[in-house]
Amino acid sequence: MIEIKNISKQFGDRVILNDISAVMEPGMCNLIIGTSGSGKTVLTKCMVGLFKPEKGNILYNGVDMFTMDNDTRKQLRQQIGMLFQGTALFDSMTVEQNILFPLDMFTRWTSAEKKRRVDEVLDRVNLKDAHKRYPAEISGGMKKRVGIARSIVLNPKYLFCDEPNSGLDPQTAMVIDKLIKEITDEFQITTIVITHDMNSVMEIGDHIVYLYNGQKQWEGTNKDIIFSKDKLLNDFIFASEFLQDAKEMRMMEANNTVQKK
């Protein structure tokens, strides 16, 4: 579990985050959404320790990451997996070598143990036969799956995903969403997803934090969104007439179900 308590962050006179509090639960896909410039990326960088907030605390299982000793912080960072927006794969390395990289950096496992773990995670993301291929030889969706495999190879407790569906077609994006959700449920990871993808919000949004101008404007689940009366949230989520109509239909269906009961 990650607790965000009254976080404020500014650069010079510009306030980026203003007194934000939230709890990111294990076994859930915790989504951070908002328009560009709302503070999503800065909040995430505070959560992983890249930025230190002026005020507030980031607690990992009750311990503030900014006051813990160096050894504890090092251990924590090894428990954090990252799926980058552009996957950040090394072009000169094969798929297998890319996934081996964190194992080489952070473990003293034998070559056989590392190979076994690489096989396990590639199998988990449905890429059994991709070991010797290079990033330039695989599709965008496959690259994302390699990125996911690398992010979970150290058995992290926390998984941060930055725009995991960026650049993907809708069908492939749904595959990636499903995979992230399955891995989160299976290993009870505390997963944090930054996204603009409204399909992701509606499909895997177990817990959603909506930021607006550096403040927490709304918090809830994907089911709560349908009935939200927050105008700023509705304008952001249901920006098109098609989505507005879809919301009205979902509300009617939900009301009819309640009446029948």
N, C-alpha and C positions, 0 to 999 in steps of 0.2 A: 504494500500500500504506500502511496505517495500522498502526503498532505501538503497542500499549498496554503500558507497562512499569511494573509494580509501583505502580499507581495507588492512592492512598489519599485519601479525602475525608471530612471531617466538618464538621458545623455545631454549634458549641459543643462539648458533650461527647458528642454523638451521632455515632457512626461510621456513615457511609453506605456507603462503599466501603473494602474492606480488602485491599490488596496484590493487585490484579487485573492480570493480564498476558494479552494475546491479540494475535493478528495478523489484521487484516482485509485479505483478499487482493483484488486487482483481478480483474474478470471473474467475481466470485462474489457471490451473495446471502448476506451475513453477517448472521445473525439473532441478536438479543439477546432472550432470553426469561427469564421468571421471574414470580413472583407480585407483586401490588401491594406496593410498599415494598421490593422486593429490591435496588433501586439502578439499574435500567435507565435511567431518565430522567436521573439524575444523571451516570451514566457517559457517556451520549450528550452531555450538555451540557459535560462536560469535553472530549470529543473535538472539539466544534466551537468550543471556546474561551470558552464562556459562564461556566464555573466553572473556577477554577484549583485543581488538587489540591494538598494539603499535601505529598504525596510522589509521586514517580514522573514519568514522561515520556510525552508523546503525540508520536510521531514520524510526520511525513508525508514519505515517501520519505527517511527517515533524518535529517530535520531536526526538532528539537523546536519545536513551535508556540509554546511559551511563552518561548523565548529568541531566536526569529528576529526580525529588525528589522521595523519597522512596514510598510515597503514590501512585504517578502516576505509578511508576514501578510495584508496587504490583497489581494495577488495570490492567496494561498491561499483566502481567503474567497470570491473570485470563482469559484473552481474547485469550490465546494461548492454542491450543489443540495439544497433542502429540500422534502419533501412533508409538510405538516402534517396532524395528525389530523383537524382540521375543515376542511381545505383552505385556510383563510385567504384566500379570494378576496374581492376588494372588490365589495360588492353594487352599488355605484353605477357600476361599470365593466362593459363588455361582456367576453365571453370574450377577444376580440382585445386589448382594452386591458389586461386582467389579465396576459396573456402579454407584452405590450409593456413592461410596467412595469420588469422588470429590465434589459431592453435600453436603455430610456431612462436608467436609473440608472447603468449600468456600461459602456456603449459609446458610441462616437462614430459609429456607423454612419449611413448615409443612411436616409431614410424607406423607400426602395425595398428596401434591404438588410434592414431590420427586418421589413418586410412579408413578404419572401421567407422569412425565418427562421420567422416565426409560421406561415405556411402549411405549412412543412416539419414543424414539431412537431405541429401539429394534424392533419396528414395521418398522422403516425406513430402517434398515439393514436386514429386512426379517428374524428375529429371534423371532417371537411372543411368542413361547412356550418354550423358553430356560431359563426362569427366575431362576428356581431352580436347574439347572444342574451345575456341577463343571467343571472347565477347562479340567480336565483329562477325562471327559465324552463326550467331543465334538471334532470335527475334526479340523485340522489346519486352514482350510478356515473359519470355524465358529469362531475360536479364533480371527482371524483377524477382522471379522465383529464385535465381541464383543469389540475388541480394538478400532475400528472406532466409535462404539456407545459411548464408554466411552470418547473418544477424543472430541466428539461434544456435550456431555450432557450439558455443560455450555454455549452453543451457542457461540463458539469462532469466532473471526474475522480472526484468523490466525491458519492454521493447518499444522503441520510439520509431514511428514511421512518418516520414515527411513526404506528403503528397504521393502516396504509393501508387495512385492510378494516373499520375501525370504522363501524358503522351500515349496513353493506351486507348484502343477502341473500346466501346461499351461492353462488348462481350468478354474481352480479356480482363477488363477492369473488374467485372463481376467475379471472375475466377480468382483474381488476386484478393478481393474482399473476402471471399469464402475461405481462402487459404489462411489469411490472417486471423479470421474469426475462429476457424478450426484449431489453429495452433494455440491461440489464446485460451480457448476452452480446455484443450487437451492437457496443456502444461500449467494452467492456472497462472499465466503471465499477466502482469499489470501492463497492458498495452495502451500506448498513447498515440493517436493518429491525428496529424494535422491534415486537413483536407478542405478542398472547395467542391468536392464531388457530392452532389446531393443524393445520388444513388447510394453512396457509401453511408451517408447520414441516415437514410431511411432503412438500409439493410442491416448494418452492423453497429448502429449507434446505441450501444447499451447505456452509455452515459455521455452526455453532450454538454460542453461548455461553450457558449456563444459569447465572443468578445466584441465589443463595440467601442471604438475610440479609447482603447486601453483599459476598459472596465468590463467586469462580468455583467453582461446584460440579461442573460438567461441561462438556466441550468435545468436539465431534465433528461428524459429518454426519447428515443425515436417515436414512441407511442404518444408521449406527452406533446410532441410538436404538433400533431394533427389538431389538438384542441387548444393550442396556445393562442392567447389573445394579445400577445406582445407584438405590436405593429412592426417594430424594427426587425424582429426575428422573422415574421411572416413576409416582410418585403424582401428579406435576404433569401430565405428558403424557397418561397413560392413566387419567384420573380416573374415568371411567364404566366400567361393566361391558362396554358395547358396544365401547369402545376397547380394553379389556383383551383381549376376545375377538378383535378385529381384529389385535392385536399377536401373539397366539398363532398365528393363522392365517398371518400373514406369516412368522413364524419357521419354521413347518412347511413352508411353500412353499419358503423359502430353503434349508432343510436337505435337502428332497427334491431340489432342483436340484443341490446339491453332491454328493449321493450318486449321482445319475445320471451326473455327470461322472466 
